[in-house]
Amino acid sequence: MVEFGNRLRQLRKNRKLTQKELANLIGVKNSVISFYEVGDRTPSLDVLVKLSKALHVSTDVLLGIEKSETVDISGLADKDKQYIQYLIDRLR
C-alpha cells in the first residue's frame, strides 16, 4: 500500500493541505493520515470515500486505477463552468 500512501501524500500536497487539515476534514487523527501515507495502515471503504471527497478525486484515482483527476465545479453558474472549460483547454 506504499503506492496508495504516495498518491495520498501527493494529492494532499496538491490541495495544499497538511496532514492535520486533511484529518480534520475526514474526522480522524492526523497520525492516521501519516500511517496511510507511509503504508502502515490501509483505510476502510468509508474512510476511502471520505478521502476522495475531501481531495476532490474519485476513489479510482486514490487507488491508482484511474490516472485522471477531476475538478468539482458543482454550484458554479453556467457562465463560470464555460470559463473553467476554456481555461482547461488553453492550458492543454
N, C-alpha and C positions, 0 to 999 in steps of 0.2 A: 504493500500500500504506500510505498515511498513515492511512487509516481503521483498518486492521489494527493499526498501531502504537498508535493512540489507544485501541483496545479492549484491547490487551495491557496498556498502561500502567494503564488503569482497573481491569482485573481484578487486576493485580498489587497495586495500591494497596488494592483492596477486601480482599485477603488479608493486608494489612499486611506485604508483602514488599518488600525492597529489590531493586534490580537484581542485586546480588551474590548475595543469598539465592536468587533465582529461578534465576540462572545456575548456582549450585552444585547446585540440585535437578535440573537437566536436563543437567548435565555440559558446560557451555560457559563461556567467559569472560564477565564482566559487560559488557564492551564490546559483545559480540554482542547482548545484550538491548537495550542502548542503540541500536544500529544498527536493530534491529527496530522499536523504539518511534518513532524519527524517520523511518522509512520508507526508510532507505538500503539495507537488505537484506530479503530475504524468507526465511523459514525453509523448510528442506526438509520433506518429509512426515514424516520420522522425528522431527524436532525439533518440528513442529507437534503431533504426538501426545504427545510428552513435555511440552510446554507445557500441553496440555489436561489431562493427568493431574495435573501439579503445581498447576494452578489450579482443579482440580475442576470443569471445564466441558467441554462437548463441543467438538469441532473446529468444528462448525457455529456455535457461539456465538463462538468465536475469529475465524472468518471472516466473521461478520456475517450468516450465512444464517438463523440462528435467534436470536431475541431472549431467550428464557427461559434462566435459569441453573438448574443442578441442584445438589443437595446430596447428597454421598456419605454415606449412612447405613449402608453395609455394615459388618458387625461389631457393630452395636448389637443389644441384646436387643429382642424384640418390644414389650415394655412401653415401652422408650425410643423406639422408632420411632413408636409411637402418640402419645407425648407430643410429639415433634417435629412430627407432623402437626397435633396440637391447637394448638401454638404458631403454626404457619404459618397455620392457619385463623383464629386470633384476630387475627393481625397484618393480615390482609386485611380 
